[in-house]
Amino acid sequence: MPASREAAKRRAKELRLELAAQGTRITHGQALELTARELGFRDWNTASARLSNRPEFKPDLGMRVTGTYLKQPFRGEIIAAREMAGGTAHEITIQFDEPVDVVSFDSFSAFRSRVTVRVSTEGETWERTGDG
C-alpha cells in the first residue's frame, strides 16, 4: 500500500483508469476518496494529512546516503538495489564510508563495512534492534 501522498495520488490515477476500462467513469476527486478508503482512512483529507509528504525514496546505484545503523551514524554509498513488494519497498546494500561498530560494549568492538537492508519508499527500515 502507498506510504506517501504522492504514491496514494498515483494509486488514485491507476484506480480511475481501471474503473474507466470497466466502463465506470469517476472524477479524480472521487478516485482520491476511494483510494483513501482503500487505505483505511475516513476520507482523502484524513489520508492526505496522515500520509507522509516527504518525497519517495528511490534508491539508485551510486547514491550517497546517511542515517543510523544500530544507533551509530553512517555515511555510505548504495552498491546494490532492487524493488520489492510491487514498488512499496526496496532492498539495498550500503557500503559504509567508515566501518560502523555494531557492539554496544565498551570492552569489545565489531565493525561492519557493508549492510543489506529492506527499506520503505520513505527510506526507513522495518527492522529494529533487540533493545528497541
A tleap script that builds the chain and sets N, CA, C and O, in Angstrom:
source leaprc.protein.ff14SB
mol = sequence {
  NMET PRO ALA SER ARG GLU ALA ALA LYS ARG
  ARG ALA LYS GLU LEU ARG LEU GLU LEU ALA
  ALA GLN GLY THR ARG ILE THR HIE GLY GLN
  ALA LEU GLU LEU THR ALA ARG GLU LEU GLY
  PHE ARG ASP TRP ASN THR ALA SER ALA ARG
  LEU SER ASN ARG PRO GLU PHE LYS PRO ASP
  LEU GLY MET ARG VAL THR GLY THR TYR LEU
  LYS GLN PRO PHE ARG GLY GLU ILE ILE ALA
  ALA ARG GLU MET ALA GLY GLY THR ALA HIE
  GLU ILE THR ILE GLN PHE ASP GLU PRO VAL
  ASP VAL VAL SER PHE ASP SER PHE SER ALA
  PHE ARG SER ARG VAL THR VAL ARG VAL SER
  THR GLU GLY GLU THR TRP GLU ARG THR GLY
  ASP CGLY
}
set mol.1.N position { 0.838 -1.180 0.000 }
set mol.1.CA position { 0.000 0.000 0.000 }
set mol.1.C position { 0.884 1.246 0.000 }
set mol.1.O position { 1.983 1.226 0.554 }
set mol.2.N position { 0.414 2.318 -0.613 }
set mol.2.CA position { 1.189 3.553 -0.662 }
set mol.2.C position { 1.517 4.081 0.733 }
set mol.2.O position { 0.689 4.033 1.643 }
set mol.3.N position { 2.739 4.585 0.880 }
set mol.3.CA position { 3.168 5.122 2.170 }
set mol.3.C position { 3.310 6.636 2.129 }
set mol.3.O position { 3.595 7.257 3.153 }
set mol.4.N position { 3.115 7.240 0.958 }
set mol.4.CA position { 3.244 8.684 0.841 }
set mol.4.C position { 2.042 9.236 0.085 }
set mol.4.O position { 1.307 8.505 -0.579 }
set mol.5.N position { 1.867 10.544 0.206 }
set mol.5.CA position { 0.768 11.172 -0.533 }
set mol.5.C position { 0.947 11.013 -2.030 }
set mol.5.O position { -0.015 10.761 -2.756 }
set mol.6.N position { 2.189 11.162 -2.494 }
set mol.6.CA position { 2.437 11.038 -3.935 }
set mol.6.C position { 2.092 9.634 -4.435 }
set mol.6.O position { 1.506 9.484 -5.508 }
set mol.7.N position { 2.451 8.612 -3.664 }
set mol.7.CA position { 2.123 7.234 -4.055 }
set mol.7.C position { 0.616 7.018 -4.029 }
set mol.7.O position { 0.077 6.318 -4.887 }
set mol.8.N position { -0.067 7.608 -3.062 }
set mol.8.CA position { -1.527 7.476 -2.990 }
set mol.8.C position { -2.190 8.177 -4.172 }
set mol.8.O position { -3.179 7.682 -4.713 }
set mol.9.N position { -1.657 9.310 -4.570 }
set mol.9.CA position { -2.196 10.013 -5.739 }
set mol.9.C position { -2.011 9.170 -6.996 }
set mol.9.O position { -2.905 9.098 -7.839 }
set mol.10.N position { -0.853 8.535 -7.117 }
set mol.10.CA position { -0.628 7.641 -8.272 }
set mol.10.C position { -1.614 6.482 -8.253 }
set mol.10.O position { -2.147 6.091 -9.291 }
set mol.11.N position { -1.853 5.939 -7.068 }
set mol.11.CA position { -2.823 4.849 -6.932 }
set mol.11.C position { -4.215 5.315 -7.354 }
set mol.11.O position { -4.948 4.566 -8.001 }
set mol.12.N position { -4.584 6.540 -6.996 }
set mol.12.CA position { -5.883 7.081 -7.393 }
set mol.12.C position { -5.992 7.170 -8.913 }
set mol.12.O position { -7.038 6.854 -9.479 }
set mol.13.N position { -4.924 7.596 -9.572 }
set mol.13.CA position { -4.932 7.653 -11.045 }
set mol.13.C position { -5.088 6.260 -11.639 }
set mol.13.O position { -5.841 6.063 -12.593 }
set mol.14.N position { -4.362 5.283 -11.061 }
set mol.14.CA position { -4.480 3.896 -11.529 }
set mol.14.C position { -5.908 3.389 -11.354 }
set mol.14.O position { -6.466 2.757 -12.251 }
set mol.15.N position { -6.493 3.670 -10.193 }
set mol.15.CA position { -7.852 3.236 -9.904 }
set mol.15.C position { -8.836 3.852 -10.894 }
set mol.15.O position { -9.734 3.173 -11.392 }
set mol.16.N position { -8.661 5.128 -11.173 }
set mol.16.CA position { -9.532 5.813 -12.132 }
set mol.16.C position { -9.440 5.163 -13.509 }
set mol.16.O position { -10.460 4.970 -14.170 }
set mol.17.N position { -8.227 4.822 -13.948 }
set mol.17.CA position { -8.039 4.158 -15.234 }
set mol.17.C position { -8.636 2.751 -15.240 }
set mol.17.O position { -9.248 2.329 -16.222 }
set mol.18.N position { -8.448 2.031 -14.130 }
set mol.18.CA position { -9.016 0.685 -14.022 }
set mol.18.C position { -10.538 0.722 -14.144 }
set mol.18.O position { -11.134 -0.073 -14.870 }
set mol.19.N position { -11.155 1.655 -13.426 }
set mol.19.CA position { -12.616 1.764 -13.471 }
set mol.19.C position { -13.100 2.219 -14.845 }
set mol.19.O position { -14.130 1.749 -15.329 }
set mol.20.N position { -12.361 3.134 -15.475 }
set mol.20.CA position { -12.735 3.594 -16.825 }
set mol.20.C position { -12.683 2.433 -17.812 }
set mol.20.O position { -13.535 2.331 -18.695 }
set mol.21.N position { -11.688 1.557 -17.667 }
set mol.21.CA position { -11.577 0.396 -18.555 }
set mol.21.C position { -12.759 -0.558 -18.382 }
set mol.21.O position { -13.095 -1.319 -19.289 }
set mol.22.N position { -13.381 -0.503 -17.205 }
set mol.22.CA position { -14.558 -1.337 -16.934 }
set mol.22.C position { -15.857 -0.607 -17.256 }
set mol.22.O position { -16.946 -1.141 -17.045 }
set mol.23.N position { -15.736 0.621 -17.770 }
set mol.23.CA position { -16.918 1.373 -18.162 }
set mol.23.C position { -17.458 2.314 -17.109 }
set mol.23.O position { -18.514 2.914 -17.310 }
set mol.24.N position { -16.764 2.463 -15.987 }
set mol.24.CA position { -17.218 3.363 -14.929 }
set mol.24.C position { -16.299 4.576 -14.889 }
set mol.24.O position { -15.102 4.454 -14.627 }
set mol.25.N position { -16.858 5.722 -15.144 }
set mol.25.CA position { -16.070 6.952 -15.129 }
set mol.25.C position { -16.283 7.664 -13.799 }
set mol.25.O position { -17.412 7.835 -13.339 }
set mol.26.N position { -15.170 8.076 -13.192 }
set mol.26.CA position { -15.228 8.836 -11.946 }
set mol.26.C position { -14.279 10.018 -12.061 }
set mol.26.O position { -13.371 10.020 -12.891 }
set mol.27.N position { -14.496 11.015 -11.229 }
set mol.27.CA position { -13.609 12.176 -11.210 }
set mol.27.C position { -12.332 11.830 -10.439 }
set mol.27.O position { -12.260 10.819 -9.741 }
set mol.28.N position { -11.342 12.688 -10.586 }
set mol.28.CA position { -10.103 12.479 -9.835 }
set mol.28.C position { -10.372 12.570 -8.332 }
set mol.28.O position { -9.808 11.807 -7.548 }
set mol.29.N position { -11.228 13.501 -7.940 }
set mol.29.CA position { -11.589 13.643 -6.523 }
set mol.29.C position { -12.235 12.377 -5.982 }
set mol.29.O position { -11.938 11.952 -4.865 }
set mol.30.N position { -13.120 11.775 -6.771 }
set mol.30.CA position { -13.751 10.526 -6.345 }
set mol.30.C position { -12.711 9.417 -6.226 }
set mol.30.O position { -12.778 8.594 -5.313 }
set mol.31.N position { -11.754 9.394 -7.145 }
set mol.31.CA position { -10.689 8.385 -7.088 }
set mol.31.C position { -9.845 8.572 -5.831 }
set mol.31.O position { -9.443 7.590 -5.207 }
set mol.32.N position { -9.571 9.822 -5.452 }
set mol.32.CA position { -8.820 10.086 -4.222 }
set mol.32.C position { -9.590 9.590 -3.000 }
set mol.32.O position { -9.011 8.986 -2.097 }
set mol.33.N position { -10.895 9.846 -2.978 }
set mol.33.CA position { -11.716 9.391 -1.854 }
set mol.33.C position { -11.732 7.859 -1.774 }
set mol.33.O position { -11.616 7.295 -0.686 }
set mol.34.N position { -11.874 7.188 -2.920 }
set mol.34.CA position { -11.865 5.716 -2.930 }
set mol.34.C position { -10.513 5.175 -2.478 }
set mol.34.O position { -10.446 4.189 -1.744 }
set mol.35.N position { -9.445 5.818 -2.916 }
set mol.35.CA position { -8.102 5.399 -2.509 }
set mol.35.C position { -7.922 5.566 -1.008 }
set mol.35.O position { -7.341 4.701 -0.352 }
set mol.36.N position { -8.412 6.666 -0.464 }
set mol.36.CA position { -8.317 6.897 0.984 }
set mol.36.C position { -9.020 5.772 1.734 }
set mol.36.O position { -8.474 5.237 2.699 }
set mol.37.N position { -10.206 5.412 1.309 }
set mol.37.CA position { -10.939 4.325 1.977 }
set mol.37.C position { -10.212 2.991 1.796 }
set mol.37.O position { -10.177 2.166 2.709 }
set mol.38.N position { -9.635 2.791 0.613 }
set mol.38.CA position { -8.861 1.580 0.350 }
set mol.38.C position { -7.682 1.468 1.321 }
set mol.38.O position { -7.286 0.366 1.703 }
set mol.39.N position { -7.132 2.607 1.712 }
set mol.39.CA position { -6.008 2.650 2.648 }
set mol.39.C position { -6.449 2.632 4.110 }
set mol.39.O position { -5.616 2.618 5.015 }
set mol.40.N position { -7.764 2.632 4.335 }
set mol.40.CA position { -8.269 2.560 5.696 }
set mol.40.C position { -8.553 3.897 6.347 }
set mol.40.O position { -8.769 3.967 7.557 }
set mol.41.N position { -8.556 4.975 5.548 }
set mol.41.CA position { -8.845 6.293 6.085 }
set mol.41.C position { -10.300 6.665 5.821 }
set mol.41.O position { -10.934 6.130 4.911 }
set mol.42.N position { -10.816 7.581 6.622 }
set mol.42.CA position { -12.203 8.018 6.507 }
set mol.42.C position { -12.447 8.747 5.193 }
set mol.42.O position { -13.463 8.532 4.534 }
set mol.43.N position { -11.482 9.632 4.810 }
set mol.43.CA position { -11.632 10.404 3.580 }
set mol.43.C position { -10.247 10.858 3.112 }
set mol.43.O position { -9.243 10.615 3.781 }
set mol.44.N position { -10.212 11.528 1.937 }
set mol.44.CA position { -8.926 11.937 1.377 }
set mol.44.C position { -8.220 12.958 2.266 }
set mol.44.O position { -6.998 12.898 2.404 }
set mol.45.N position { -8.950 13.890 2.871 }
set mol.45.CA position { -8.301 14.889 3.725 }
set mol.45.C position { -7.566 14.222 4.884 }
set mol.45.O position { -6.453 14.622 5.225 }
set mol.46.N position { -8.176 13.216 5.485 }
set mol.46.CA position { -7.536 12.496 6.583 }
set mol.46.C position { -6.310 11.744 6.071 }
set mol.46.O position { -5.244 11.794 6.686 }
set mol.47.N position { -6.461 11.052 4.954 }
set mol.47.CA position { -5.337 10.306 4.371 }
set mol.47.C position { -4.191 11.243 4.032 }
set mol.47.O position { -3.034 10.957 4.338 }
set mol.48.N position { -4.516 12.357 3.403 }
set mol.48.CA position { -3.501 13.312 2.995 }
set mol.48.C position { -2.731 13.858 4.194 }
set mol.48.O position { -1.517 14.055 4.123 }
set mol.49.N position { -3.438 14.100 5.288 }
set mol.49.CA position { -2.788 14.619 6.493 }
set mol.49.C position { -1.910 13.570 7.167 }
set mol.49.O position { -0.872 13.900 7.741 }
set mol.50.N position { -2.317 12.327 7.098 }
set mol.50.CA position { -1.586 11.273 7.809 }
set mol.50.C position { -0.448 10.677 6.992 }
set mol.50.O position { 0.553 10.229 7.550 }
set mol.51.N position { -0.601 10.672 5.671 }
set mol.51.CA position { 0.463 10.119 4.832 }
set mol.51.C position { 1.620 11.095 4.782 }
set mol.51.O position { 1.436 12.310 4.854 }
set mol.52.N position { 2.792 10.552 4.659 }
set mol.52.CA position { 3.986 11.383 4.625 }
set mol.52.C position { 3.979 12.282 3.397 }
set mol.52.O position { 3.534 11.879 2.322 }
set mol.53.N position { 4.471 13.495 3.567 }
set mol.53.CA position { 4.613 14.375 2.415 }
set mol.53.C position { 6.071 14.481 1.987 }
set mol.53.O position { 6.428 15.301 1.140 }
set mol.54.N position { 6.906 13.637 2.587 }
set mol.54.CA position { 8.296 13.594 2.157 }
set mol.54.C position { 8.367 12.964 0.775 }
set mol.54.O position { 7.537 12.115 0.450 }
set mol.55.N position { 9.327 13.350 -0.041 }
set mol.55.CA position { 9.458 12.702 -1.346 }
set mol.55.C position { 9.796 11.233 -1.156 }
set mol.55.O position { 10.444 10.858 -0.179 }
set mol.56.N position { 9.357 10.410 -2.089 }
set mol.56.CA position { 9.641 8.981 -2.001 }
set mol.56.C position { 11.132 8.722 -2.158 }
set mol.56.O position { 11.826 9.414 -2.903 }
set mol.57.N position { 11.598 7.733 -1.454 }
set mol.57.CA position { 12.986 7.301 -1.544 }
set mol.57.C position { 13.093 6.355 -2.733 }
set mol.57.O position { 12.459 5.301 -2.756 }
set mol.58.N position { 13.889 6.732 -3.708 }
set mol.58.CA position { 14.087 5.907 -4.895 }
set mol.58.C position { 15.579 5.601 -5.004 }
set mol.58.O position { 16.331 6.370 -5.603 }
set mol.59.N position { 16.006 4.481 -4.428 }
set mol.59.CA position { 17.437 4.178 -4.405 }
set mol.59.C position { 17.987 3.900 -5.799 }
set mol.59.O position { 17.309 3.334 -6.657 }
set mol.60.N position { 19.220 4.309 -5.997 }
set mol.60.CA position { 19.896 4.085 -7.265 }
set mol.60.C position { 21.362 3.776 -6.972 }
set mol.60.O position { 21.924 4.262 -5.990 }
set mol.61.N position { 21.963 2.976 -7.818 }
set mol.61.CA position { 23.371 2.635 -7.631 }
set mol.61.C position { 24.214 3.900 -7.605 }
set mol.61.O position { 24.036 4.798 -8.428 }
set mol.62.N position { 25.122 3.957 -6.660 }
set mol.62.CA position { 25.999 5.105 -6.515 }
set mol.62.C position { 25.428 6.230 -5.681 }
set mol.62.O position { 26.131 7.197 -5.387 }
set mol.63.N position { 24.152 6.124 -5.289 }
set mol.63.CA position { 23.520 7.173 -4.475 }
set mol.63.C position { 24.198 7.247 -3.110 }
set mol.63.O position { 24.475 6.222 -2.486 }
set mol.64.N position { 24.459 8.464 -2.657 }
set mol.64.CA position { 25.035 8.689 -1.335 }
set mol.64.C position { 23.903 8.758 -0.322 }
set mol.64.O position { 22.898 9.431 -0.552 }
set mol.65.N position { 24.063 8.063 0.798 }
set mol.65.CA position { 23.039 8.034 1.841 }
set mol.65.C position { 23.680 8.247 3.207 }
set mol.65.O position { 24.864 7.976 3.410 }
set mol.66.N position { 22.864 8.742 4.140 }
set mol.66.CA position { 23.285 8.898 5.526 }
set mol.66.C position { 22.165 8.383 6.414 }
set mol.66.O position { 21.017 8.272 5.985 }
set mol.67.N position { 22.505 8.077 7.631 }
set mol.67.CA position { 21.487 7.609 8.563 }
set mol.67.C position { 22.120 7.058 9.810 }
set mol.67.O position { 23.243 7.411 10.169 }
set mol.68.N position { 21.369 6.170 10.480 }
set mol.68.CA position { 21.906 5.470 11.637 }
set mol.68.C position { 21.725 3.983 11.422 }
set mol.68.O position { 20.703 3.542 10.896 }
set mol.69.N position { 22.716 3.214 11.830 }
set mol.69.CA position { 22.667 1.766 11.785 }
set mol.69.C position { 23.016 1.278 13.185 }
set mol.69.O position { 24.112 1.536 13.682 }
set mol.70.N position { 22.080 0.573 13.822 }
set mol.70.CA position { 22.243 0.138 15.206 }
set mol.70.C position { 22.685 1.306 16.088 }
set mol.70.O position { 23.621 1.198 16.881 }
set mol.71.N position { 21.989 2.404 15.924 }
set mol.71.CA position { 22.184 3.643 16.695 }
set mol.71.C position { 23.502 4.345 16.407 }
set mol.71.O position { 23.857 5.290 17.111 }
set mol.72.N position { 24.234 3.906 15.392 }
set mol.72.CA position { 25.502 4.532 15.040 }
set mol.72.C position { 25.326 5.318 13.738 }
set mol.72.O position { 24.793 4.778 12.768 }
set mol.73.N position { 25.757 6.569 13.696 }
set mol.73.CA position { 25.624 7.347 12.460 }
set mol.73.C position { 26.524 6.771 11.368 }
set mol.73.O position { 27.602 6.246 11.645 }
set mol.74.N position { 26.058 6.879 10.120 }
set mol.74.CA position { 26.867 6.408 8.995 }
set mol.74.C position { 26.669 7.304 7.783 }
set mol.74.O position { 25.684 8.032 7.663 }
set mol.75.N position { 27.643 7.218 6.896 }
set mol.75.CA position { 27.570 7.767 5.540 }
set mol.75.C position { 28.025 6.633 4.646 }
set mol.75.O position { 28.924 5.868 4.996 }
set mol.76.N position { 27.393 6.533 3.482 }
set mol.76.CA position { 27.792 5.454 2.599 }
set mol.76.C position { 27.237 5.610 1.204 }
set mol.76.O position { 26.656 6.635 0.848 }
set mol.77.N position { 27.434 4.557 0.418 }
set mol.77.CA position { 27.018 4.536 -0.985 }
set mol.77.C position { 26.205 3.276 -1.247 }
set mol.77.O position { 26.562 2.193 -0.786 }
set mol.78.N position { 25.113 3.421 -1.989 }
set mol.78.CA position { 24.313 2.265 -2.377 }
set mol.78.C position { 25.049 1.534 -3.496 }
set mol.78.O position { 25.317 2.104 -4.554 }
set mol.79.N position { 25.375 0.258 -3.250 }
set mol.79.CA position { 26.095 -0.520 -4.252 }
set mol.79.C position { 25.222 -1.608 -4.887 }
set mol.79.O position { 25.639 -2.258 -5.845 }
set mol.80.N position { 24.013 -1.805 -4.354 }
set mol.80.CA position { 23.052 -2.740 -4.949 }
set mol.80.C position { 21.659 -2.309 -4.514 }
set mol.80.O position { 21.470 -1.843 -3.390 }
set mol.81.N position { 20.681 -2.465 -5.409 }
set mol.81.CA position { 19.298 -2.090 -5.081 }
set mol.81.C position { 18.346 -2.906 -5.937 }
set mol.81.O position { 18.592 -3.155 -7.117 }
set mol.82.N position { 17.246 -3.316 -5.305 }
set mol.82.CA position { 16.187 -3.982 -6.063 }
set mol.82.C position { 14.846 -3.619 -5.454 }
set mol.82.O position { 14.715 -3.432 -4.245 }
set mol.83.N position { 13.852 -3.526 -6.331 }
set mol.83.CA position { 12.498 -3.199 -5.904 }
set mol.83.C position { 11.837 -4.441 -5.340 }
set mol.83.O position { 12.066 -5.555 -5.811 }
set mol.84.N position { 10.999 -4.227 -4.308 }
set mol.84.CA position { 10.276 -5.328 -3.681 }
set mol.84.C position { 8.810 -4.933 -3.526 }
set mol.84.O position { 8.464 -3.753 -3.587 }
set mol.85.N position { 7.971 -5.916 -3.327 }
set mol.85.CA position { 6.559 -5.716 -2.967 }
set mol.85.C position { 5.862 -4.735 -3.897 }
set mol.85.O position { 5.157 -3.831 -3.447 }
set mol.86.N position { 6.064 -4.919 -5.197 }
set mol.86.CA position { 5.383 -4.071 -6.165 }
set mol.86.C position { 5.752 -2.605 -6.082 }
set mol.86.O position { 4.941 -1.743 -6.420 }
set mol.87.N position { 6.956 -2.311 -5.639 }
set mol.87.CA position { 7.404 -0.926 -5.557 }
set mol.87.C position { 7.168 -0.251 -4.225 }
set mol.87.O position { 7.473 0.932 -4.071 }
set mol.88.N position { 6.626 -0.983 -3.248 }
set mol.88.CA position { 6.372 -0.369 -1.945 }
set mol.88.C position { 7.560 -0.504 -1.002 }
set mol.88.O position { 7.524 0.003 0.119 }
set mol.89.N position { 8.607 -1.182 -1.449 }
set mol.89.CA position { 9.812 -1.354 -0.632 }
set mol.89.C position { 10.993 -1.623 -1.554 }
set mol.89.O position { 10.827 -1.914 -2.739 }
set mol.90.N position { 12.181 -1.521 -0.987 }
set mol.90.CA position { 13.418 -1.784 -1.728 }
set mol.90.C position { 14.375 -2.547 -0.821 }
set mol.90.O position { 14.368 -2.377 0.399 }
set mol.91.N position { 15.189 -3.383 -1.433 }
set mol.91.CA position { 16.297 -3.990 -0.707 }
set mol.91.C position { 17.549 -3.325 -1.242 }
set mol.91.O position { 17.800 -3.327 -2.447 }
set mol.92.N position { 18.337 -2.753 -0.338 }
set mol.92.CA position { 19.542 -2.049 -0.760 }
set mol.92.C position { 20.756 -2.556 0.017 }
set mol.92.O position { 20.647 -2.993 1.163 }
set mol.93.N position { 21.896 -2.485 -0.630 }
set mol.93.CA position { 23.164 -2.786 0.024 }
set mol.93.C position { 23.949 -1.489 0.084 }
set mol.93.O position { 24.145 -0.813 -0.925 }
set mol.94.N position { 24.397 -1.155 1.293 }
set mol.94.CA position { 25.145 0.093 1.524 }
set mol.94.C position { 26.572 -0.249 1.920 }
set mol.94.O position { 26.805 -1.050 2.824 }
set mol.95.N position { 27.511 0.363 1.237 }
set mol.95.CA position { 28.923 0.285 1.606 }
set mol.95.C position { 29.220 1.525 2.435 }
set mol.95.O position { 29.163 2.644 1.925 }
set mol.96.N position { 29.539 1.330 3.722 }
set mol.96.CA position { 29.825 2.458 4.599 }
set mol.96.C position { 31.159 3.101 4.230 }
set mol.96.O position { 32.101 2.414 3.835 }
set mol.97.N position { 31.227 4.417 4.362 }
set mol.97.CA position { 32.497 5.120 4.145 }
set mol.97.C position { 33.507 4.708 5.204 }
set mol.97.O position { 34.680 4.480 4.905 }
set mol.98.N position { 33.036 4.613 6.455 }
set mol.98.CA position { 33.867 4.151 7.561 }
set mol.98.C position { 33.102 3.048 8.268 }
set mol.98.O position { 31.897 3.189 8.478 }
set mol.99.N position { 33.759 1.946 8.648 }
set mol.99.CA position { 33.051 0.854 9.325 }
set mol.99.C position { 32.312 1.334 10.569 }
set mol.99.O position { 32.755 2.254 11.256 }
set mol.100.N position { 31.184 0.697 10.844 }
set mol.100.CA position { 30.327 1.040 11.978 }
set mol.100.C position { 30.473 -0.034 13.048 }
set mol.100.O position { 30.376 -1.227 12.761 }
set mol.101.N position { 30.709 0.403 14.291 }
set mol.101.CA position { 30.807 -0.530 15.414 }
set mol.101.C position { 29.393 -0.982 15.782 }
set mol.101.O position { 28.554 -0.159 16.150 }
set mol.102.N position { 29.128 -2.279 15.682 }
set mol.102.CA position { 27.781 -2.790 15.923 }
set mol.102.C position { 27.611 -3.376 17.326 }
set mol.102.O position { 26.569 -3.953 17.636 }
set mol.103.N position { 28.617 -3.232 18.160 }
set mol.103.CA position { 28.562 -3.746 19.528 }
set mol.103.C position { 28.514 -2.563 20.487 }
set mol.103.O position { 29.250 -1.590 20.319 }
set mol.104.N position { 27.649 -2.648 21.488 }
set mol.104.CA position { 27.493 -1.526 22.417 }
set mol.104.C position { 28.351 -1.651 23.672 }
set mol.104.O position { 28.280 -0.787 24.546 }
set mol.105.N position { 29.163 -2.706 23.783 }
set mol.105.CA position { 30.018 -2.877 24.955 }
set mol.105.C position { 31.289 -2.057 24.796 }
set mol.105.O position { 31.855 -1.983 23.705 }
set mol.106.N position { 31.738 -1.439 25.891 }
set mol.106.CA position { 32.962 -0.649 25.844 }
set mol.106.C position { 34.204 -1.513 25.663 }
set mol.106.O position { 35.193 -1.066 25.081 }
set mol.107.N position { 34.157 -2.741 26.156 }
set mol.107.CA position { 35.346 -3.591 26.138 }
set mol.107.C position { 35.465 -4.456 24.880 }
set mol.107.O position { 36.399 -5.249 24.767 }
set mol.108.N position { 34.535 -4.313 23.939 }
set mol.108.CA position { 34.551 -5.168 22.750 }
set mol.108.C position { 33.992 -4.377 21.574 }
set mol.108.O position { 33.082 -3.567 21.748 }
set mol.109.N position { 34.526 -4.603 20.383 }
set mol.109.CA position { 34.032 -3.941 19.183 }
set mol.109.C position { 33.915 -4.945 18.045 }
set mol.109.O position { 34.669 -5.916 17.982 }
set mol.110.N position { 32.995 -4.711 17.177 }
set mol.110.CA position { 32.844 -5.478 15.932 }
set mol.110.C position { 32.373 -4.483 14.882 }
set mol.110.O position { 31.346 -3.824 15.048 }
set mol.111.N position { 33.124 -4.384 13.818 }
set mol.111.CA position { 32.837 -3.368 12.816 }
set mol.111.C position { 32.244 -3.997 11.555 }
set mol.111.O position { 32.664 -5.065 11.110 }
set mol.112.N position { 31.264 -3.305 11.001 }
set mol.112.CA position { 30.668 -3.708 9.725 }
set mol.112.C position { 30.939 -2.608 8.728 }
set mol.112.O position { 30.854 -1.422 9.047 }
set mol.113.N position { 31.266 -3.014 7.519 }
set mol.113.CA position { 31.516 -2.023 6.475 }
set mol.113.C position { 30.448 -2.066 5.383 }
set mol.113.O position { 30.411 -1.199 4.510 }
set mol.114.N position { 29.577 -3.085 5.435 }
set mol.114.CA position { 28.538 -3.225 4.416 }
set mol.114.C position { 27.312 -3.886 5.030 }
set mol.114.O position { 27.435 -4.828 5.812 }
set mol.115.N position { 26.128 -3.390 4.674 }
set mol.115.CA position { 24.883 -3.992 5.142 }
set mol.115.C position { 23.890 -4.067 3.989 }
set mol.115.O position { 23.935 -3.270 3.052 }
set mol.116.N position { 22.995 -5.041 4.081 }
set mol.116.CA position { 21.866 -5.147 3.157 }
set mol.116.C position { 20.606 -5.037 4.001 }
set mol.116.O position { 20.422 -5.792 4.956 }
set mol.117.N position { 19.739 -4.095 3.647 }
set mol.117.CA position { 18.536 -3.830 4.423 }
set mol.117.C position { 17.343 -3.653 3.494 }
set mol.117.O position { 17.489 -3.340 2.312 }
set mol.118.N position { 16.157 -3.863 4.062 }
set mol.118.CA position { 14.904 -3.580 3.346 }
set mol.118.C position { 14.387 -2.246 3.849 }
set mol.118.O position { 14.318 -2.017 5.057 }
set mol.119.N position { 14.022 -1.363 2.924 }
set mol.119.CA position { 13.544 -0.035 3.298 }
set mol.119.C position { 12.235 0.283 2.591 }
set mol.119.O position { 11.949 -0.237 1.513 }
set mol.120.N position { 11.445 1.152 3.222 }
set mol.120.CA position { 10.185 1.611 2.646 }
set mol.120.C position { 10.460 2.677 1.594 }
set mol.120.O position { 11.607 3.061 1.367 }
set mol.121.N position { 9.402 3.144 0.960 }
set mol.121.CA position { 9.555 4.227 -0.012 }
set mol.121.C position { 9.906 5.544 0.670 }
set mol.121.O position { 10.165 6.543 -0.001 }
set mol.122.N position { 9.915 5.549 2.004 }
set mol.122.CA position { 10.362 6.728 2.753 }
set mol.122.C position { 11.819 6.587 3.184 }
set mol.122.O position { 12.366 7.476 3.836 }
set mol.123.N position { 12.453 5.459 2.815 }
set mol.123.CA position { 13.850 5.256 3.152 }
set mol.123.C position { 14.100 4.783 4.559 }
set mol.123.O position { 15.214 4.912 5.068 }
set mol.124.N position { 13.072 4.228 5.208 }
set mol.124.CA position { 13.215 3.756 6.581 }
set mol.124.C position { 13.067 2.245 6.624 }
set mol.124.O position { 12.282 1.673 5.869 }
set mol.125.N position { 13.824 1.593 7.513 }
set mol.125.CA position { 13.737 0.143 7.648 }
set mol.125.C position { 12.601 -0.234 8.590 }
set mol.125.O position { 12.152 0.567 9.409 }
set mol.126.N position { 12.153 -1.465 8.449 }
set mol.126.CA position { 11.146 -2.000 9.356 }
set mol.126.C position { 11.816 -2.756 10.504 }
set mol.126.O position { 11.216 -2.950 11.561 }
set mol.127.N position { 13.055 -3.177 10.292 }
set mol.127.CA position { 13.770 -3.924 11.312 }
set mol.127.C position { 14.125 -3.018 12.479 }
set mol.127.O position { 14.343 -1.817 12.319 }
set mol.128.N position { 14.177 -3.614 13.631 }
set mol.128.CA position { 14.558 -2.891 14.835 }
set mol.128.C position { 15.594 -3.719 15.584 }
set mol.128.O position { 15.676 -4.933 15.397 }
set mol.129.N position { 16.383 -3.070 16.427 }
set mol.129.CA position { 17.340 -3.811 17.235 }
set mol.129.C position { 16.627 -4.493 18.379 }
set mol.129.O position { 15.480 -4.164 18.681 }
set mol.130.N position { 17.285 -5.434 19.016 }
set mol.130.CA position { 16.683 -6.177 20.115 }
set mol.130.C position { 16.312 -5.310 21.293 }
set mol.130.O position { 15.440 -5.675 22.082 }
set mol.131.N position { 16.967 -4.154 21.427 }
set mol.131.CA position { 16.657 -3.283 22.560 }
set mol.131.C position { 15.686 -2.155 22.153 }
set mol.131.O position { 15.563 -1.155 22.860 }
set mol.132.N position { 15.016 -2.323 21.036 }
set mol.132.CA position { 14.016 -1.347 20.615 }
set mol.132.C position { 14.524 -0.342 19.667 }
set mol.132.O position { 13.776 0.535 19.238 }
savepdb mol mol.pdb
quit
